[in-house]
């Protein structure tokens, strides 16, 4: 359940609050001395404070999880756009996600870092290409300009003609390296 920790945290904080108020009311109406009242409130706080802390921790963690799920959903939307359309501009992604350019570029880099995106990116033109990795490694042609591409690093092929960067998944990069050796 998404953000379930948030709800559980709120419930635990509510229980802690009810326990503290109930305990404090019981101590206050018992007719004890001032010292007994202070001791009773201190014991109530001693019991309820850890519950309140645990509830607050779970609430915060649940909120963080919700934001992470939202981030994953947006990254999934980027992947779906590229895979279904074959070629997408960064501007189209910005409009679709309603996010600033820097955020969208970070999401694209995250997808590359997670090895979920296998394709080409031309940052100058703002284009993303969905390319089958076998076609890239076999033909060694840039999906943008058709020029010969060169291996620029592990999982990265770069076109010296137009500057497009082609990112391969780990499996495709291994196949490409085997082909060149």
C-alpha positions, 0 to 999 in steps of 0.5 A: 500500500502506497504511503501506508506508513503515513496512515499508521504513523498518524494512528499511532500518534493519535493513540499516544495523544489519547493515552496521554490525555486520558492518563493526565485526566485520571491523575488530575481527578484522583485528588493527589498532591502536587508531587503526585500530579507531577509524577503522574504526568511525568510517567504519562509522558514517559510512556506516550513520548516513545509512541509519539516518536514512532508515529512521527517517524512512520508518518515522515517515512510514509510521506517520503515513500509517496514522493518516491512513488510519484518520481517512479511513476514519472520516470515510467511515463518517460520510458513509455513515451519513448518506447511507444513513440520511438523518438520524443523531444525533451520539450514534449516530456516537460509538457507532459510531466509539467516539470522543469527541464532540469528535473526532466534531465535528472529523471532521464539520467536516473533512468540511464543510471538504473539501466532502464533506458537503452537508446540515444540522447541528443542533448543539443537537439533535446531528442530521445530515441528508443533503439534496439540495442542489437541494431545499435551494436551490430550496425554501429550507426547513429540513430540521429544522423546515421554516422559511425558511432564509437564506444565512449565507455561502459554502456555508452556509444557516442556519435562523433558527428552529431554528439548523440549519446547512445546508452545501452543496458548492461546486457547490450553493453556486454554484447557490444564489447564482445563484438569489438574484441 
